[in-house]
Amino acid sequence: MKIYIIVLSLLFLLPFFHPLKAQDGIDDLIQFSGITVTADSLNPVPFTRIVIKNKMKGTTSDVYGYFSFVAHKQDTILFNALGFKPASYVIPD
């Protein structure tokens, strides 16, 4: 009976001593944030749609043009706002 208790306690404690492995691509993650503004007068552009190309991730800028989300290095970011020409930006290394 003592052996069963020792074996069961080892089985329950084993996951806590398991070394953590780095997930693939976790080093490529960055926090991408900024403010969408007009080119001529630098006024904020509210409610701009910001999406990562070929992925189903993105966000919308707030009333002051501010946005923030997590992306990978080398992702292409697409910006689209009503009344403005669409733009894109590639996140560098």
TORVOLO-696113 format. One record per residue: x, y, z of N, C-alpha, C in turn; residue in three letters; chain. Coordinates in steps of 0.05 Angstrom, whole numbers, plus 5000, padded with zeros to 4 digits. Layout:
// residues N
+------+------+------+------+------+------+------+------+------+------+-------+
:  n_X :  n_Y :  n_Z : ca_X : ca_Y : ca_Z :  c_X :  c_Y :  c_Z : resn : chain :
+------+------+------+------+------+------+------+------+------+------+-------+
:    X :    Y :    Z :    X :    Y :    Z :    X :    Y :    Z :  ALA :     A :
...
+------+------+------+------+------+------+------+------+------+------+-------+
***
This chain:
// residues 93
+------+------+------+------+------+------+------+------+------+------+-------+
:  n_X :  n_Y :  n_Z : ca_X : ca_Y : ca_Z :  c_X :  c_Y :  c_Z : resn : chain :
+------+------+------+------+------+------+------+------+------+------+-------+
: 5016 : 4976 : 5000 : 5000 : 5000 : 5000 : 5017 : 5025 : 5000 :  MET :     A :
: 5040 : 5024 : 5014 : 5058 : 5047 : 5015 : 5069 : 5053 : 4988 :  LYS :     A :
: 5075 : 5033 : 4973 : 5086 : 5036 : 4946 : 5066 : 5050 : 4928 :  ILE :     A :
: 5040 : 5043 : 4930 : 5020 : 5056 : 4914 : 5017 : 5085 : 4920 :  TYR :     A :
: 5020 : 5092 : 4945 : 5018 : 5120 : 4952 : 5042 : 5136 : 4941 :  ILE :     A :
: 5066 : 5124 : 4943 : 5090 : 5137 : 4932 : 5088 : 5140 : 4902 :  ILE :     A :
: 5079 : 5119 : 4888 : 5077 : 5120 : 4859 : 5056 : 5141 : 4851 :  VAL :     A :
: 5033 : 5141 : 4864 : 5012 : 5161 : 4858 : 5022 : 5189 : 4863 :  LEU :     A :
: 5036 : 5194 : 4885 : 5046 : 5221 : 4890 : 5067 : 5229 : 4870 :  SER :     A :
: 5083 : 5211 : 4861 : 5102 : 5218 : 4840 : 5088 : 5224 : 4814 :  LEU :     A :
: 5067 : 5210 : 4808 : 5053 : 5215 : 4783 : 5039 : 5243 : 4784 :  LEU :     A :
: 5030 : 5251 : 4807 : 5017 : 5277 : 4810 : 5038 : 5300 : 4810 :  PHE :     A :
: 5062 : 5294 : 4820 : 5082 : 5315 : 4822 : 5100 : 5317 : 4798 :  LEU :     A :
: 5100 : 5296 : 4781 : 5117 : 5296 : 4757 : 5113 : 5320 : 4738 :  LEU :     A :
: 5088 : 5327 : 4733 : 5084 : 5350 : 4714 : 5096 : 5376 : 4725 :  PRO :     A :
: 5098 : 5380 : 4751 : 5110 : 5404 : 4762 : 5140 : 5406 : 4758 :  PHE :     A :
: 5153 : 5383 : 4754 : 5182 : 5383 : 4751 : 5190 : 5380 : 4721 :  PHE :     A :
: 5170 : 5379 : 4704 : 5176 : 5377 : 4675 : 5188 : 5403 : 4665 :  HIS :     A :
: 5210 : 5402 : 4651 : 5222 : 5427 : 4641 : 5204 : 5440 : 4620 :  PRO :     A :
: 5202 : 5466 : 4622 : 5186 : 5481 : 4602 : 5201 : 5484 : 4576 :  LEU :     A :
: 5188 : 5478 : 4555 : 5200 : 5481 : 4528 : 5190 : 5506 : 4516 :  LYS :     A :
: 5207 : 5521 : 4502 : 5198 : 5545 : 4488 : 5181 : 5536 : 4464 :  ALA :     A :
: 5159 : 5550 : 4461 : 5141 : 5543 : 4439 : 5153 : 5554 : 4413 :  GLN :     A :
: 5147 : 5540 : 4391 : 5158 : 5549 : 4365 : 5146 : 5576 : 4358 :  ASP :     A :
: 5163 : 5594 : 4351 : 5154 : 5620 : 4342 : 5149 : 5641 : 4364 :  GLY :     A :
: 5153 : 5633 : 4389 : 5146 : 5652 : 4410 : 5166 : 5675 : 4411 :  ILE :     A :
: 5191 : 5670 : 4401 : 5211 : 5692 : 4400 : 5204 : 5712 : 4378 :  ASP :     A :
: 5187 : 5705 : 4359 : 5180 : 5723 : 4337 : 5157 : 5741 : 4344 :  ASP :     A :
: 5145 : 5738 : 4367 : 5122 : 5754 : 4374 : 5130 : 5782 : 4383 :  LEU :     A :
: 5116 : 5802 : 4375 : 5121 : 5830 : 4384 : 5094 : 5843 : 4389 :  ILE :     A :
: 5094 : 5863 : 4406 : 5071 : 5879 : 4411 : 5072 : 5903 : 4391 :  GLN :     A :
: 5053 : 5903 : 4373 : 5053 : 5924 : 4352 : 5031 : 5944 : 4359 :  PHE :     A :
: 5039 : 5969 : 4363 : 5020 : 5989 : 4370 : 5027 : 6015 : 4357 :  SER :     A :
: 5008 : 6033 : 4355 : 5013 : 6059 : 4343 : 4988 : 6076 : 4341 :  GLY :     A :
: 4990 : 6097 : 4325 : 4967 : 6115 : 4321 : 4964 : 6119 : 4291 :  ILE :     A :
: 4940 : 6116 : 4281 : 4935 : 6121 : 4252 : 4930 : 6151 : 4249 :  THR :     A :
: 4945 : 6164 : 4232 : 4942 : 6193 : 4227 : 4941 : 6199 : 4197 :  VAL :     A :
: 4931 : 6222 : 4190 : 4931 : 6231 : 4162 : 4960 : 6240 : 4155 :  THR :     A :
: 4966 : 6238 : 4129 : 4993 : 6244 : 4120 : 4999 : 6274 : 4120 :  ALA :     A :
: 4978 : 6290 : 4114 : 4983 : 6319 : 4111 : 4982 : 6334 : 4137 :  ASP :     A :
: 4962 : 6329 : 4154 : 4959 : 6346 : 4178 : 4964 : 6330 : 4204 :  SER :     A :
: 4970 : 6305 : 4202 : 4975 : 6287 : 4226 : 4952 : 6287 : 4245 :  LEU :     A :
: 4927 : 6290 : 4235 : 4904 : 6287 : 4251 : 4898 : 6257 : 4254 :  ASN :     A :
: 4888 : 6248 : 4277 : 4883 : 6219 : 4281 : 4860 : 6210 : 4263 :  PRO :     A :
: 4862 : 6185 : 4253 : 4841 : 6173 : 4237 : 4827 : 6152 : 4255 :  VAL :     A :
: 4803 : 6158 : 4264 : 4790 : 6139 : 4282 : 4778 : 6115 : 4267 :  PRO :     A :
: 4776 : 6093 : 4282 : 4762 : 6069 : 4272 : 4774 : 6058 : 4246 :  PHE :     A :
: 4801 : 6058 : 4245 : 4815 : 6046 : 4222 : 4816 : 6016 : 4227 :  THR :     A :
: 4810 : 6000 : 4206 : 4812 : 5971 : 4208 : 4841 : 5963 : 4202 :  ARG :     A :
: 4853 : 5948 : 4221 : 4880 : 5939 : 4219 : 4880 : 5909 : 4221 :  ILE :     A :
: 4889 : 5895 : 4200 : 4890 : 5866 : 4199 : 4917 : 5856 : 4190 :  VAL :     A :
: 4923 : 5831 : 4199 : 4947 : 5818 : 4190 : 4939 : 5802 : 4164 :  ILE :     A :
: 4954 : 5807 : 4143 : 4948 : 5794 : 4117 : 4950 : 5764 : 4120 :  LYS :     A :
: 4932 : 5750 : 4108 : 4930 : 5720 : 4107 : 4926 : 5708 : 4134 :  ASN :     A :
: 4917 : 5723 : 4154 : 4910 : 5712 : 4180 : 4883 : 5724 : 4188 :  LYS :     A :
: 4870 : 5712 : 4207 : 4844 : 5723 : 4216 : 4848 : 5738 : 4242 :  MET :     A :
: 4868 : 5755 : 4243 : 4874 : 5770 : 4267 : 4875 : 5800 : 4260 :  LYS :     A :
: 4868 : 5816 : 4278 : 4870 : 5845 : 4274 : 4855 : 5860 : 4295 :  GLY :     A :
: 4852 : 5886 : 4290 : 4838 : 5903 : 4310 : 4828 : 5928 : 4295 :  THR :     A :
: 4815 : 5945 : 4310 : 4806 : 5971 : 4300 : 4816 : 5993 : 4318 :  THR :     A :
: 4825 : 6014 : 4306 : 4836 : 6036 : 4323 : 4812 : 6050 : 4337 :  SER :     A :
: 4818 : 6062 : 4360 : 4797 : 6076 : 4375 : 4792 : 6104 : 4363 :  ASP :     A :
: 4776 : 6119 : 4378 : 4768 : 6146 : 4369 : 4792 : 6165 : 4365 :  VAL :     A :
: 4814 : 6159 : 4379 : 4838 : 6175 : 4377 : 4859 : 6164 : 4358 :  TYR :     A :
: 4852 : 6142 : 4344 : 4869 : 6129 : 4325 : 4889 : 6109 : 4336 :  GLY :     A :
: 4887 : 6104 : 4362 : 4906 : 6086 : 4376 : 4898 : 6057 : 4371 :  TYR :     A :
: 4918 : 6040 : 4367 : 4914 : 6011 : 4364 : 4937 : 5996 : 4377 :  PHE :     A :
: 4933 : 5971 : 4383 : 4954 : 5954 : 4394 : 4945 : 5925 : 4392 :  SER :     A :
: 4964 : 5907 : 4383 : 4958 : 5879 : 4382 : 4985 : 5864 : 4379 :  PHE :     A :
: 4984 : 5838 : 4382 : 5007 : 5821 : 4380 : 5010 : 5810 : 4351 :  VAL :     A :
: 5034 : 5812 : 4341 : 5040 : 5802 : 4313 : 5067 : 5788 : 4313 :  ALA :     A :
: 5072 : 5775 : 4290 : 5098 : 5763 : 4286 : 5116 : 5781 : 4269 :  HIS :     A :
: 5142 : 5777 : 4272 : 5161 : 5791 : 4254 : 5155 : 5782 : 4225 :  LYS :     A :
: 5159 : 5800 : 4207 : 5155 : 5796 : 4178 : 5125 : 5793 : 4170 :  GLN :     A :
: 5106 : 5799 : 4188 : 5078 : 5800 : 4181 : 5072 : 5825 : 4165 :  ASP :     A :
: 5054 : 5823 : 4146 : 5045 : 5846 : 4131 : 5019 : 5856 : 4143 :  THR :     A :
: 5019 : 5881 : 4151 : 4996 : 5894 : 4164 : 4981 : 5911 : 4144 :  ILE :     A :
: 4955 : 5907 : 4142 : 4939 : 5923 : 4124 : 4922 : 5943 : 4139 :  LEU :     A :
: 4922 : 5968 : 4130 : 4907 : 5989 : 4142 : 4885 : 5998 : 4122 :  PHE :     A :
: 4860 : 6001 : 4132 : 4838 : 6009 : 4115 : 4819 : 6026 : 4131 :  ASN :     A :
: 4814 : 6050 : 4121 : 4795 : 6069 : 4134 : 4777 : 6081 : 4113 :  ALA :     A :
: 4753 : 6087 : 4121 : 4733 : 6098 : 4103 : 4742 : 6126 : 4094 :  LEU :     A :
: 4743 : 6129 : 4068 : 4752 : 6155 : 4056 : 4782 : 6158 : 4052 :  GLY :     A :
: 4797 : 6137 : 4058 : 4826 : 6138 : 4055 : 4835 : 6115 : 4037 :  PHE :     A :
: 4858 : 6118 : 4024 : 4869 : 6097 : 4007 : 4881 : 6076 : 4026 :  LYS :     A :
: 4876 : 6050 : 4020 : 4888 : 6029 : 4036 : 4918 : 6029 : 4036 :  PRO :     A :
: 4931 : 6021 : 4058 : 4960 : 6021 : 4060 : 4968 : 5995 : 4073 :  ALA :     A :
: 4994 : 5988 : 4069 : 5005 : 5964 : 4081 : 5032 : 5970 : 4093 :  SER :     A :
: 5040 : 5953 : 4112 : 5066 : 5957 : 4126 : 5076 : 5929 : 4133 :  TYR :     A :
: 5102 : 5924 : 4128 : 5114 : 5898 : 4135 : 5131 : 5903 : 4160 :  VAL :     A :
: 5125 : 5887 : 4181 : 5140 : 5889 : 4206 : 5169 : 5879 : 4202 :  ILE :     A :
: 5189 : 5895 : 4207 : 5217 : 5886 : 4203 : 5226 : 5866 : 4224 :  PRO :     A :
: 5249 : 5855 : 4219 : 5261 : 5836 : 4239 : 5268 : 5852 : 4264 :  ASP :     A :
+------+------+------+------+------+------+------+------+------+------+-------+
***
